Amino acid sequence: MPVIVGAPRSGTTLLRYMIDAHPEVAIPPETGFLAFAPRVSYSGGTVSREALFELITTCPPEAPAWDDYGIGAEDFRRELERVDPFNTSEGFRAFYRLYARRHEKPRYGEKNPRYCEHIPAIEALLPEAHFVHIIRDGRDAALSLRPLWFAPGQDIETLAQHWRRLVSCGREAGCRARAYMEVRYEELVRTPEAVLRKICEFVALDFDPIMLRYWERTPERLKEHRTRRQPDGRVLITHEERVAQQRLTMSPPEPERILRWKKEMTASEQGEFLAVAGGTLAELGYEV
């Protein structure tokens, strides 16, 4: 099961669409519910089907994503009832199987930047998880994240801390995971076939050239990204805004977006980023 992680705006969505283009794999829009898995216990405890149903259909609490998946709630409830014997792991697998079946595919995967912080828990829950950590120069990631509604802040120091924390957390946990690999956004954009072949080998999947033409399917896949509403009905973000955030996935990779920071960051901002995350950049081999 490929599980894509990485700091926000590092290419996790791009990689999701590339793998999802494969005829055998379906990857849903970001779920988030695996981060809450410890709340329903997966280490020897028991959990009810109803508790898992509530978790998956109402996550994240601030703006549930259930409508994105195109699955009827009662269909999912019936799928859970068929799981016997039932446990938390099998309950989550039931969701993924149902989603993959809706797309007429035999395999499934996951993608969520925040899962960098939950690799051990996800591995305990789903031992078949193979983590693919995509890493991008933090300065380019920060420039891409800064104007978005889910940015942790607009100042460079906050963005640098956010990037450093997630990348470091993912790498540290990855060292202890059973199945973990790192790929660079820059290499994926410049030589997509070579990188995708390595990923396919890692997750025991035959490479298919259609993965290189992922953008042909992206407009249809983006229809899943529904308007997200808070529990009180207020709109958090519209469908149109979500599509706009991912507009670049509807065209081939753009190598010219690499090293944007050299043109778009002031000298002062570059210095601020290096003061916070220069060590991590250097450790990863990026120019400092």
HUCOR-V888260 format. One record per residue. RES is the residue in one small letter. PHI is phi in degrees with one decimal (999 if undefined). OMEGA is omega as a letter, one per 20 degrees, with the letter a starting at -180 (* if undefined). Layout:
res=RES phi=PHI omega=OMEGA
res=RES phi=PHI omega=OMEGA
//
This chain:
res=m phi=999 omega=r
res=p phi=-68.7 omega=r
res=v phi=-124.4 omega=a
res=i phi=-88.0 omega=r
res=v phi=-130.4 omega=r
res=g phi=156.5 omega=r
res=a phi=-57.1 omega=a
res=p phi=-53.8 omega=r
res=r phi=66.6 omega=r
res=s phi=-104.3 omega=a
res=g phi=105.6 omega=r
res=t phi=-63.4 omega=r
res=t phi=-69.4 omega=r
res=l phi=-56.0 omega=a
res=l phi=-66.9 omega=r
res=r phi=-57.4 omega=a
res=y phi=-67.4 omega=r
res=m phi=-63.7 omega=a
res=i phi=-72.5 omega=r
res=d phi=-64.0 omega=r
res=a phi=-69.0 omega=r
res=h phi=-64.7 omega=a
res=p phi=-62.0 omega=a
res=e phi=-106.5 omega=a
res=v phi=-126.1 omega=r
res=a phi=-118.4 omega=r
res=i phi=-119.6 omega=a
res=p phi=-72.9 omega=r
res=p phi=-56.2 omega=a
res=e phi=-52.0 omega=a
res=t phi=-95.7 omega=a
res=g phi=90.8 omega=a
res=f phi=-72.3 omega=r
res=l phi=-65.7 omega=r
res=a phi=-68.6 omega=a
res=f phi=-99.9 omega=a
res=a phi=-55.3 omega=a
res=p phi=-57.3 omega=a
res=r phi=-67.5 omega=r
res=v phi=-107.2 omega=r
res=s phi=66.9 omega=r
res=y phi=-133.9 omega=a
res=s phi=-111.6 omega=r
res=g phi=92.8 omega=r
res=g phi=-82.8 omega=r
res=t phi=-114.7 omega=r
res=v phi=-143.4 omega=a
res=s phi=-84.6 omega=r
res=r phi=-59.2 omega=a
res=e phi=-66.2 omega=r
res=a phi=-64.2 omega=r
res=l phi=-69.8 omega=r
res=f phi=-58.5 omega=a
res=e phi=-64.1 omega=r
res=l phi=-60.1 omega=a
res=i phi=-69.7 omega=a
res=t phi=-83.5 omega=a
res=t phi=-120.6 omega=a
res=c phi=-100.5 omega=i
res=p phi=-76.2 omega=a
res=p phi=-58.3 omega=a
res=e phi=-75.0 omega=r
res=a phi=-168.3 omega=a
res=p phi=-52.5 omega=a
res=a phi=-100.5 omega=a
res=w phi=-53.4 omega=a
res=d phi=-62.3 omega=a
res=d phi=-64.2 omega=a
res=y phi=-85.0 omega=r
res=g phi=67.8 omega=a
res=i phi=-114.0 omega=r
res=g phi=-69.5 omega=a
res=a phi=-59.6 omega=a
res=e phi=-70.2 omega=r
res=d phi=-61.6 omega=r
res=f phi=-67.4 omega=r
res=r phi=-60.2 omega=r
res=r phi=-65.1 omega=r
res=e phi=-62.3 omega=r
res=l phi=-64.9 omega=a
res=e phi=-64.7 omega=a
res=r phi=-78.3 omega=a
res=v phi=-74.8 omega=a
res=d phi=-151.3 omega=j
res=p phi=-73.7 omega=a
res=f phi=-97.1 omega=r
res=n phi=-149.9 omega=a
res=t phi=-61.3 omega=a
res=s phi=-59.9 omega=a
res=e phi=-67.4 omega=r
res=g phi=-66.4 omega=r
res=f phi=-64.7 omega=r
res=r phi=-60.8 omega=r
res=a phi=-60.8 omega=r
res=f phi=-61.4 omega=a
res=y phi=-64.2 omega=r
res=r phi=-62.3 omega=a
res=l phi=-64.1 omega=r
res=y phi=-64.2 omega=a
res=a phi=-63.1 omega=a
res=r phi=-64.0 omega=r
res=r phi=-61.0 omega=r
res=h phi=-99.9 omega=r
res=e phi=56.9 omega=r
res=k phi=-127.4 omega=a
res=p phi=-86.3 omega=a
res=r phi=-125.7 omega=a
res=y phi=-140.3 omega=r
res=g phi=-147.3 omega=a
res=e phi=-141.9 omega=r
res=k phi=-154.2 omega=r
res=n phi=-164.2 omega=r
res=p phi=-55.8 omega=a
res=r phi=-67.8 omega=r
res=y phi=-69.1 omega=r
res=c phi=-52.5 omega=a
res=e phi=-89.3 omega=a
res=h phi=-131.5 omega=a
res=i phi=-57.8 omega=a
res=p phi=-60.4 omega=a
res=a phi=-66.6 omega=a
res=i phi=-66.8 omega=r
res=e phi=-64.3 omega=r
res=a phi=-65.5 omega=a
res=l phi=-78.0 omega=a
res=l phi=-129.5 omega=a
res=p phi=-60.3 omega=r
res=e phi=-77.5 omega=a
res=a phi=-62.5 omega=r
res=h phi=-116.1 omega=a
res=f phi=-84.3 omega=r
res=v phi=-113.8 omega=a
res=h phi=-97.4 omega=r
res=i phi=-94.8 omega=a
res=i phi=-121.2 omega=r
res=r phi=-126.8 omega=r
res=d phi=-47.8 omega=a
res=g phi=-60.2 omega=r
res=r phi=-70.8 omega=r
res=d phi=-68.1 omega=r
res=a phi=-62.9 omega=a
res=a phi=-64.5 omega=r
res=l phi=-62.5 omega=a
res=s phi=-73.1 omega=a
res=l phi=-81.7 omega=a
res=r phi=-51.0 omega=a
res=p phi=-82.3 omega=a
res=l phi=-89.2 omega=a
res=w phi=-64.4 omega=a
res=f phi=-97.6 omega=r
res=a phi=-64.0 omega=r
res=p phi=-71.5 omega=r
res=g phi=171.8 omega=r
res=q phi=-103.6 omega=a
res=d phi=-79.9 omega=a
res=i phi=-62.1 omega=a
res=e phi=-60.2 omega=r
res=t phi=-64.3 omega=r
res=l phi=-64.5 omega=r
res=a phi=-66.2 omega=r
res=q phi=-62.2 omega=a
res=h phi=-62.0 omega=a
res=w phi=-63.8 omega=a
res=r phi=-60.0 omega=a
res=r phi=-63.6 omega=a
res=l phi=-69.3 omega=r
res=v phi=-64.0 omega=a
res=s phi=-65.4 omega=r
res=c phi=-62.5 omega=r
res=g phi=-63.0 omega=a
res=r phi=-69.4 omega=a
res=e phi=-64.1 omega=r
res=a phi=-68.9 omega=a
res=g phi=-61.8 omega=r
res=c phi=-61.7 omega=a
res=r phi=-103.0 omega=a
res=a phi=-78.3 omega=r
res=r phi=-69.6 omega=a
res=a phi=-139.7 omega=a
res=y phi=-148.1 omega=r
res=m phi=-141.9 omega=r
res=e phi=-113.6 omega=r
res=v phi=-130.9 omega=r
res=r phi=-101.1 omega=r
res=y phi=-54.9 omega=a
res=e phi=-61.3 omega=r
res=e phi=-72.3 omega=r
res=l phi=-61.3 omega=a
res=v phi=-73.7 omega=a
res=r phi=-80.0 omega=a
res=t phi=-133.5 omega=a
res=p phi=-59.6 omega=a
res=e phi=-63.9 omega=a
res=a phi=-61.4 omega=a
res=v phi=-69.6 omega=a
res=l phi=-65.6 omega=r
res=r phi=-63.4 omega=r
res=k phi=-65.8 omega=r
res=i phi=-65.6 omega=r
res=c phi=-60.1 omega=r
res=e phi=-62.8 omega=a
res=f phi=-62.4 omega=a
res=v phi=-103.4 omega=r
res=a phi=56.3 omega=a
res=l phi=-130.2 omega=r
res=d phi=-71.4 omega=r
res=f phi=-62.2 omega=r
res=d phi=-127.7 omega=a
res=p phi=-57.2 omega=a
res=i phi=-62.7 omega=r
res=m phi=-62.3 omega=r
res=l phi=-76.2 omega=r
res=r phi=-112.5 omega=a
res=y phi=-52.4 omega=a
res=w phi=-64.6 omega=r
res=e phi=-68.2 omega=a
res=r phi=-99.2 omega=a
res=t phi=-58.2 omega=r
res=p phi=-55.5 omega=r
res=e phi=-69.4 omega=a
res=r phi=-67.1 omega=a
res=l phi=-68.9 omega=r
res=k phi=-63.4 omega=r
res=e phi=-68.0 omega=a
res=h phi=-79.2 omega=a
res=r phi=-78.5 omega=r
res=t phi=-59.4 omega=a
res=r phi=-98.2 omega=a
res=r phi=-120.0 omega=r
res=q phi=-76.0 omega=a
res=p phi=-54.6 omega=r
res=d phi=-86.1 omega=r
res=g phi=95.0 omega=r
res=r phi=-68.3 omega=a
res=v phi=-76.7 omega=r
res=l phi=-85.8 omega=r
res=i phi=-157.5 omega=a
res=t phi=-83.9 omega=r
res=h phi=-56.0 omega=a
res=e phi=-63.4 omega=r
res=e phi=-68.0 omega=r
res=r phi=-67.2 omega=r
res=v phi=-64.1 omega=r
res=a phi=-60.2 omega=r
res=q phi=-62.5 omega=a
res=q phi=-112.6 omega=a
res=r phi=-59.0 omega=a
res=l phi=-69.0 omega=r
res=t phi=-77.4 omega=r
res=m phi=-93.2 omega=r
res=s phi=-144.4 omega=a
res=p phi=-59.6 omega=r
res=p phi=-56.2 omega=a
res=e phi=-117.5 omega=a
res=p phi=-58.1 omega=a
res=e phi=-67.7 omega=r
res=r phi=-78.2 omega=r
res=i phi=-71.9 omega=r
res=l phi=67.1 omega=r
res=r phi=-57.1 omega=a
res=w phi=-58.3 omega=a
res=k phi=-65.9 omega=a
res=k phi=-99.3 omega=a
res=e phi=-104.6 omega=r
res=m phi=-100.3 omega=r
res=t phi=-69.9 omega=r
res=a phi=-58.5 omega=r
res=s phi=-64.7 omega=r
res=e phi=-65.3 omega=r
res=q phi=-59.8 omega=r
res=g phi=-64.9 omega=r
res=e phi=-62.1 omega=a
res=f phi=-64.4 omega=a
res=l phi=-64.3 omega=r
res=a phi=-62.2 omega=a
res=v phi=-92.8 omega=a
res=a phi=-126.2 omega=a
res=g phi=-60.2 omega=r
res=g phi=-62.7 omega=r
res=t phi=-67.9 omega=r
res=l phi=-58.5 omega=a
res=a phi=-65.1 omega=r
res=e phi=-60.2 omega=a
res=l phi=-85.4 omega=r
res=g phi=89.7 omega=r
res=y phi=-81.4 omega=r
res=e phi=-64.0 omega=r
res=v phi=-130.8 omega=*
//
